[in-house]
Amino acid sequence: MIRLLLSVLILISLLSCSGNKTTIPELHKEIESEFEGLEGTFAVAYLGSDGTTNILINENERFHAASTMKTPVMIELFKQAELGNLSLDDSLMVTTTFSSIVDGSPFSMAVDEESEPELSALVGKKTTYRNLNELMITKSSNLATNILIGKLDAKKVTQTMRTLGADSIEVLRGVEDIKAFEAGLSNSTTAADLLAIFTSLKSDTLISAQANKQMIEVLKAQHYNDMIPAKLPEGTEVAHKTGWITGVHHDSGIVYLPDGRSFVLIILSKEAPDREAVLNAGANISRMLYEFELK
């Protein structure tokens, strides 16, 4: 009788605790409320640590990819290294002249110590693929991105993304190709695409276990942490890549929980002039999901 009573009490306690947990529909509404009153178009894609729970808001809406396209470039780099086509420690020339995808005509990037402090002193000299990749991801170096895309081929980057289930992302070119921009040829993505890409990275088996670990470590060293990580507890690891241009503010990545579990979160925006408000909303959403995962 006593055992039965204890069992009933434990069951009531568990039900009471579970009843306090926010439901997915409630969480969905709370996330949407963060964008209420903000000018712009927004998308969110969340995949929970259990691999099945998800929240999708405008997940198929197309956005200018901005620097989120640098994660696919990194994946292609590690893929080519795994295939033996290059070594991450191979050296290549740091140049500021590139070819437009429109007609092959040359264009130059203006580079100075303020915009590219790590690479400006290396123009005309050599550095490694590994160094360029780290600068492309952690410091969002446009120069490093253009050099890498010139070697890897944007078409191959996009094709590799297709194999990961990113069905519509388009990596067409590097940065500052004005002719391509004027022709309407810009890199684009959806929240669903980036969700597929980071879910593959989260699996720990993308390309190889060693390559996957190295890519995650580079993403964890991200220098710009004013959206997804901004309001998480100090020390929380986030493997992510941001992206921004005028009116566009993105963050995409994997958030690691204290017990080793992790979840994927993508936040995209466009035609959103108030950058600080968008960053704040994104940080609130990230914190909201982090707390939801811990309950």
Secondary structure, 3 states (H helix, E strand, C coil): CHHHHHHHHHHHHHHHHHHCCCCHHHHHHHHHHCCCCCCCEEEEEEECCCCCCEEEECCCCCEECHHHHHHHHHHHHHHHHHCCCCCCCCEEECCCEEECCCCCCEEECCCCCCCCHHHHCCCCCEEEHHHHHHHHHHCCCHHHHHHHHHHHCHHHHHHHHHHCCCCCCECCCCCCCHHHHHCCCCCEECHHHHHHHHHHHHCCCCCCHHHHHHHHHHHHCCCCCCCCCCCCCCCCCEEEEEEEECCEEEEEEEEECCCCCEEEEEEEEECCCCHHHHHHHHHHHHHHHHHHHHC
